């Protein structure tokens, strides 16, 4: 199954806000908008490769991480 990381933004910001800061990176399946933890994410939010999971300094959703690790070898 294909996965990617998708951003959730701080303080109700959207990806269209010039000063939008990422609150957490969530894992979604196959370019979806629903994170594995159940959070609905903005279709315009930034994405990253799932290979970035565990990269130092990224604020990651722990719930998504637990579920992601169950689906990957």
Secondary structure as UniProt FT lines:
FT   STRAND          3..9
FT   HELIX           10..12
FT   TURN            15..16
FT   TURN            18..19
FT   STRAND          22..29
FT   TURN            30..31
FT   STRAND          34..35
FT   TURN            36..37
FT   TURN            43..44
FT   STRAND          47..49
FT   HELIX           50..52
FT   TURN            53..54
FT   TURN            56..57
FT   HELIX           62..71
//
